[in-house]
Amino acid sequence: MVVLDAGILIKLFGQRTPAEEKQKLEYLVDTLQKTKEQVAIPTPALSEYLVKAGKATEGVLEHIRKSNIFRVAAFDQRAAIEYALAIRQALEQGDKKSGSSATWAKVKFDWQIVAIAKVANASRIYTEDGDVKRYAAMVGIAASSVSDLPLPPDAKQGKLDLNPPDE
C-alpha cells in the first residue's frame, strides 16, 4: 500500500502538469497496477484536491471509484488515535508543530494524512510537501516526490532522425 497526497493528485490528474512529471506519475501508477499494489488517497488529501479540481471533479471521482488500484482512506477512529499520539508526543517535546513553520491548521491537516497512511500500513507516501515527508519519517514511512520517480524506460530512449539530408 502506498499513499498519494493532494499535491501528487493535482499533478497526476491536472492538465497543467509538465510532460516529464506526468510521464513519471503515469509510469508509477502503471507499475503499481502491474504489481497489484493498492494506492490509498486519504480523505483530507482528496478534499484538498477537489477544491481545485473544478470541472474535472466528477470525472476524477468516477475514475477513482471504478479503478481497481485506488481506494479512498478515511480519517477514522484508528487514524484519529494515531494522530492524537503524534500530536501528544510533539507537545511533550515542546514543539506542537514538530519543526514546521506552517500554520497550526496545516500541521494538523498534514498529520491527518500521515496518520491515515500509518493505519493503512503504507510503505511509502508520495508527496511534494516537505512537512508531510518529515512527519512520515517520524513514524517510519518512506516518502518520495515526483522528482524522485524514474521516467518510463521508453521515455529515456532517444529518437533517431532517419530523414535523408536535403541536397
Phi and psi restraints in degrees (value plus and minus 20) as a CYANA .aco file:
   2 VAL   PHI    -142.8  -102.8
   2 VAL   PSI     143.8   183.8
   3 VAL   PHI    -145.4  -105.4
   3 VAL   PSI     120.0   160.0
   4 LEU   PHI    -131.7   -91.7
   4 LEU   PSI     113.6   153.6
   5 ASP   PHI    -116.2   -76.2
   5 ASP   PSI    -199.4  -159.4
   6 ALA   PHI     -80.8   -40.8
   6 ALA   PSI     -61.3   -21.3
   7 GLY   PHI     -79.9   -39.9
   7 GLY   PSI     -57.9   -17.9
   8 ILE   PHI     -91.7   -51.7
   8 ILE   PSI     -61.0   -21.0
   9 LEU   PHI     -80.0   -40.0
   9 LEU   PSI     -62.1   -22.1
  10 ILE   PHI     -80.4   -40.4
  10 ILE   PSI     -63.0   -23.0
  11 LYS   PHI     -93.3   -53.3
  11 LYS   PSI     -56.5   -16.5
  12 LEU   PHI     -88.0   -48.0
  12 LEU   PSI     -64.7   -24.7
  13 PHE   PHI    -120.3   -80.3
  13 PHE   PSI     -26.7    13.3
  14 GLY   PHI     -97.9   -57.9
  14 GLY   PSI     137.3   177.3
  15 GLN   PHI    -110.0   -70.0
  15 GLN   PSI     -37.2     2.8
  16 ARG   PHI    -120.5   -80.5
  16 ARG   PSI     -11.9    28.1
  17 THR   PHI     -89.8   -49.8
  17 THR   PSI     111.0   151.0
  18 PRO   PHI     -74.8   -34.8
  18 PRO   PSI     125.0   165.0
  19 ALA   PHI     -74.3   -34.3
  19 ALA   PSI     -63.3   -23.3
  20 GLU   PHI     -85.0   -45.0
  20 GLU   PSI     -61.2   -21.2
  21 GLU   PHI     -85.6   -45.6
  21 GLU   PSI     -60.2   -20.2
  22 LYS   PHI     -82.0   -42.0
  22 LYS   PSI     -63.0   -23.0
  23 GLN   PHI     -80.1   -40.1
  23 GLN   PSI     -65.5   -25.5
  24 LYS   PHI     -81.2   -41.2
  24 LYS   PSI     -65.0   -25.0
  25 LEU   PHI     -88.7   -48.7
  25 LEU   PSI     -61.3   -21.3
  26 GLU   PHI     -85.8   -45.8
  26 GLU   PSI     -56.7   -16.7
  27 TYR   PHI     -86.1   -46.1
  27 TYR   PSI     -60.2   -20.2
  28 LEU   PHI     -79.3   -39.3
  28 LEU   PSI     -71.1   -31.1
  29 VAL   PHI     -81.8   -41.8
  29 VAL   PSI     -62.1   -22.1
  30 ASP   PHI     -81.7   -41.7
  30 ASP   PSI     -63.9   -23.9
  31 THR   PHI     -83.8   -43.8
  31 THR   PSI     -64.1   -24.1
  32 LEU   PHI     -83.0   -43.0
  32 LEU   PSI     -58.9   -18.9
  33 GLN   PHI     -85.5   -45.5
  33 GLN   PSI     -62.2   -22.2
  34 LYS   PHI     -84.7   -44.7
  34 LYS   PSI     -53.5   -13.5
  35 THR   PHI    -111.3   -71.3
  35 THR   PSI     -15.9    24.1
  36 LYS   PHI      40.1    80.1
  36 LYS   PSI      10.4    50.4
  37 GLU   PHI    -101.2   -61.2
  37 GLU   PSI     112.6   152.6
  38 GLN   PHI    -100.6   -60.6
  38 GLN   PSI     128.7   168.7
  39 VAL   PHI    -139.6   -99.6
  39 VAL   PSI      95.7   135.7
  40 ALA   PHI    -112.8   -72.8
  40 ALA   PSI     117.9   157.9
  41 ILE   PHI    -136.0   -96.0
  41 ILE   PSI      85.8   125.8
  42 PRO   PHI     -81.5   -41.5
  42 PRO   PSI     120.8   160.8
  43 THR   PHI     -75.9   -35.9
  43 THR   PSI     -58.8   -18.8
  44 PRO   PHI     -82.8   -42.8
  44 PRO   PSI     -57.2   -17.2
  45 ALA   PHI     -89.4   -49.4
  45 ALA   PSI     -60.1   -20.1
  46 LEU   PHI     -82.4   -42.4
  46 LEU   PSI     -64.2   -24.2
  47 SER   PHI     -84.7   -44.7
  47 SER   PSI     -59.1   -19.1
  48 GLU   PHI     -82.7   -42.7
  48 GLU   PSI     -62.0   -22.0
  49 TYR   PHI     -83.3   -43.3
  49 TYR   PSI     -66.9   -26.9
  50 LEU   PHI     -83.0   -43.0
  50 LEU   PSI     -48.5    -8.5
  51 VAL   PHI     -76.8   -36.8
  51 VAL   PSI     -56.3   -16.3
  52 LYS   PHI    -122.9   -82.9
  52 LYS   PSI     -20.3    19.7
  53 ALA   PHI     -94.3   -54.3
  53 ALA   PSI     -45.1    -5.1
  54 GLY   PHI      36.7    76.7
  54 GLY   PSI    -149.7  -109.7
  55 LYS   PHI     -87.5   -47.5
  55 LYS   PSI     -37.2     2.8
  56 ALA   PHI     -97.9   -57.9
  56 ALA   PSI     -29.8    10.2
  57 THR   PHI     -69.9   -29.9
  57 THR   PSI     -77.5   -37.5
  58 GLU   PHI     -81.1   -41.1
  58 GLU   PSI     -62.2   -22.2
  59 GLY   PHI     -83.7   -43.7
  59 GLY   PSI     -62.7   -22.7
  60 VAL   PHI     -87.6   -47.6
  60 VAL   PSI     -64.4   -24.4
  61 LEU   PHI     -81.0   -41.0
  61 LEU   PSI     -60.3   -20.3
  62 GLU   PHI     -84.4   -44.4
  62 GLU   PSI     -62.3   -22.3
  63 HIS   PHI     -80.1   -40.1
  63 HIS   PSI     -64.6   -24.6
  64 ILE   PHI     -84.7   -44.7
  64 ILE   PSI     -63.9   -23.9
  65 ARG   PHI     -82.3   -42.3
  65 ARG   PSI     -60.9   -20.9
  66 LYS   PHI    -103.9   -63.9
  66 LYS   PSI     -37.2     2.8
  67 SER   PHI     -93.3   -53.3
  67 SER   PSI     123.7   163.7
  68 ASN   PHI    -109.6   -69.6
  68 ASN   PSI     -20.6    19.4
  69 ILE   PHI    -122.2   -82.2
  69 ILE   PSI     -56.9   -16.9
  70 PHE   PHI    -108.9   -68.9
  70 PHE   PSI     125.2   165.2
  71 ARG   PHI    -164.7  -124.7
  71 ARG   PSI     120.4   160.4
  72 VAL   PHI    -104.5   -64.5
  72 VAL   PSI     109.4   149.4
  73 ALA   PHI    -129.9   -89.9
  73 ALA   PSI     100.4   140.4
  74 ALA   PHI    -102.1   -62.1
  74 ALA   PSI     134.2   174.2
  75 PHE   PHI    -103.4   -63.4
  75 PHE   PSI      68.0   108.0
  76 ASP   PHI    -120.6   -80.6
  76 ASP   PSI    -186.7  -146.7
  77 GLN   PHI     -81.3   -41.3
  77 GLN   PSI     -64.0   -24.0
  78 ARG   PHI     -83.1   -43.1
  78 ARG   PSI     -61.9   -21.9
  79 ALA   PHI     -85.9   -45.9
  79 ALA   PSI     -57.4   -17.4
  80 ALA   PHI     -82.5   -42.5
  80 ALA   PSI     -58.0   -18.0
  81 ILE   PHI     -87.2   -47.2
  81 ILE   PSI     -66.3   -26.3
  82 GLU   PHI     -80.0   -40.0
  82 GLU   PSI     -62.6   -22.6
  83 TYR   PHI     -80.3   -40.3
  83 TYR   PSI     -68.6   -28.6
  84 ALA   PHI     -81.3   -41.3
  84 ALA   PSI     -61.1   -21.1
  85 LEU   PHI     -82.7   -42.7
  85 LEU   PSI     -61.8   -21.8
  86 ALA   PHI     -86.1   -46.1
  86 ALA   PSI     -64.8   -24.8
  87 ILE   PHI     -87.6   -47.6
  87 ILE   PSI     -60.3   -20.3
  88 ARG   PHI     -79.8   -39.8
  88 ARG   PSI     -64.3   -24.3
  89 GLN   PHI     -82.8   -42.8
  89 GLN   PSI     -62.0   -22.0
  90 ALA   PHI     -82.3   -42.3
  90 ALA   PSI     -61.9   -21.9
  91 LEU   PHI     -83.2   -43.2
  91 LEU   PSI     -61.6   -21.6
  92 GLU   PHI     -84.5   -44.5
  92 GLU   PSI     -49.0    -9.0
  93 GLN   PHI    -107.3   -67.3
  93 GLN   PSI     -19.3    20.7
  94 GLY   PHI      64.2   104.2
  94 GLY   PSI      -8.1    31.9
  95 ASP   PHI    -162.7  -122.7
  95 ASP   PSI      67.8   107.8
  96 LYS   PHI     -81.3   -41.3
  96 LYS   PSI     -40.4    -0.4
  97 LYS   PHI    -112.4   -72.4
  97 LYS   PSI     -18.9    21.1
  98 SER   PHI      31.6    71.6
  98 SER   PSI      23.7    63.7
  99 GLY   PHI      68.4   108.4
  99 GLY   PSI     -21.0    19.0
 100 SER   PHI    -103.1   -63.1
 100 SER   PSI     129.3   169.3
 101 SER   PHI    -120.7   -80.7
 101 SER   PSI     -15.6    24.4
 102 ALA   PHI     -93.7   -53.7
 102 ALA   PSI     150.8   190.8
 103 THR   PHI     -87.1   -47.1
 103 THR   PSI     137.5   177.5
 104 TRP   PHI     -81.0   -41.0
 104 TRP   PSI     -57.1   -17.1
 105 ALA   PHI     -80.7   -40.7
 105 ALA   PSI     -64.2   -24.2
 106 LYS   PHI     -87.1   -47.1
 106 LYS   PSI     -60.3   -20.3
 107 VAL   PHI     -78.4   -38.4
 107 VAL   PSI     -66.5   -26.5
 108 LYS   PHI     -82.3   -42.3
 108 LYS   PSI     -61.4   -21.4
 109 PHE   PHI     -82.1   -42.1
 109 PHE   PSI     -67.3   -27.3
 110 ASP   PHI     -82.0   -42.0
 110 ASP   PSI     -62.0   -22.0
 111 TRP   PHI     -84.9   -44.9
 111 TRP   PSI     -52.9   -12.9
 112 GLN   PHI     -82.0   -42.0
 112 GLN   PSI     -63.0   -23.0
 113 ILE   PHI     -81.6   -41.6
 113 ILE   PSI     -64.8   -24.8
 114 VAL   PHI     -86.6   -46.6
 114 VAL   PSI     -59.5   -19.5
 115 ALA   PHI     -82.6   -42.6
 115 ALA   PSI     -61.8   -21.8
 116 ILE   PHI     -82.6   -42.6
 116 ILE   PSI     -62.7   -22.7
 117 ALA   PHI     -81.5   -41.5
 117 ALA   PSI     -61.3   -21.3
 118 LYS   PHI     -85.3   -45.3
 118 LYS   PSI     -64.7   -24.7
 119 VAL   PHI     -83.1   -43.1
 119 VAL   PSI     -53.5   -13.5
 120 ALA   PHI     -99.1   -59.1
 120 ALA   PSI     -19.5    20.5
 121 ASN   PHI      38.0    78.0
 121 ASN   PSI      20.7    60.7
 122 ALA   PHI     -87.0   -47.0
 122 ALA   PSI     120.4   160.4
 123 SER   PHI    -108.9   -68.9
 123 SER   PSI     -40.4    -0.4
 124 ARG   PHI    -178.0  -138.0
 124 ARG   PSI     127.1   167.1
 125 ILE   PHI    -134.7   -94.7
 125 ILE   PSI     109.2   149.2
 126 TYR   PHI    -116.8   -76.8
 126 TYR   PSI     100.4   140.4
 127 THR   PHI    -173.4  -133.4
 127 THR   PSI     134.5   174.5
 128 GLU   PHI    -124.4   -84.4
 128 GLU   PSI     -17.6    22.4
 129 ASP   PHI    -118.2   -78.2
 129 ASP   PSI      98.0   138.0
 130 GLY   PHI     -81.6   -41.6
 130 GLY   PSI     -55.6   -15.6
 131 ASP   PHI     -86.4   -46.4
 131 ASP   PSI     -62.8   -22.8
 132 VAL   PHI     -81.7   -41.7
 132 VAL   PSI     -60.2   -20.2
 133 LYS   PHI     -80.1   -40.1
 133 LYS   PSI     -65.0   -25.0
 134 ARG   PHI     -84.7   -44.7
 134 ARG   PSI     -65.5   -25.5
 135 TYR   PHI     -84.9   -44.9
 135 TYR   PSI     -58.8   -18.8
 136 ALA   PHI     -80.4   -40.4
 136 ALA   PSI     -65.1   -25.1
 137 ALA   PHI     -80.6   -40.6
 137 ALA   PSI     -55.8   -15.8
 138 MET   PHI     -84.4   -44.4
 138 MET   PSI     -45.5    -5.5
 139 VAL   PHI    -128.5   -88.5
 139 VAL   PSI      -9.3    30.7
 140 GLY   PHI      63.6   103.6
 140 GLY   PSI       4.1    44.1
 141 ILE   PHI    -130.3   -90.3
 141 ILE   PSI     109.7   149.7
 142 ALA   PHI     -88.2   -48.2
 142 ALA   PSI     132.4   172.4
 143 ALA   PHI    -157.8  -117.8
 143 ALA   PSI     121.5   161.5
 144 SER   PHI    -157.5  -117.5
 144 SER   PSI     135.0   175.0
 145 SER   PHI    -135.0   -95.0
 145 SER   PSI     155.1   195.1
 146 VAL   PHI     -78.6   -38.6
 146 VAL   PSI     -57.5   -17.5
 147 SER   PHI     -83.1   -43.1
 147 SER   PSI     -41.0    -1.0
 148 ASP   PHI    -102.0   -62.0
 148 ASP   PSI     -34.4     5.6
 149 LEU   PHI    -101.4   -61.4
 149 LEU   PSI     126.5   166.5
 150 PRO   PHI    -100.5   -60.5
 150 PRO   PSI     134.8   174.8
 151 LEU   PHI     -96.7   -56.7
 151 LEU   PSI     134.7   174.7
 152 PRO   PHI     -81.7   -41.7
 152 PRO   PSI     127.1   167.1
 153 PRO   PHI     -73.9   -33.9
 153 PRO   PSI     -58.2   -18.2
 154 ASP   PHI     -90.9   -50.9
 154 ASP   PSI     -39.1     0.9
 155 ALA   PHI     -95.1   -55.1
 155 ALA   PSI     -43.4    -3.4
 156 LYS   PHI     -99.3   -59.3
 156 LYS   PSI     -41.6    -1.6
 157 GLN   PHI     -96.1   -56.1
 157 GLN   PSI     107.4   147.4
 158 GLY   PHI     -95.3   -55.3
 158 GLY   PSI     142.2   182.2
 159 LYS   PHI    -122.0   -82.0
 159 LYS   PSI     118.6   158.6
 160 LEU   PHI    -111.9   -71.9
 160 LEU   PSI     117.1   157.1
 161 ASP   PHI    -108.1   -68.1
 161 ASP   PSI      83.8   123.8
 162 LEU   PHI    -119.1   -79.1
 162 LEU   PSI      -9.8    30.2
 163 ASN   PHI     -97.4   -57.4
 163 ASN   PSI     116.4   156.4
 164 PRO   PHI     -87.8   -47.8
 164 PRO   PSI     129.3   169.3
 165 PRO   PHI     -85.3   -45.3
 165 PRO   PSI     129.4   169.4
 166 ASP   PHI     -88.1   -48.1
 166 ASP   PSI     120.1   160.1
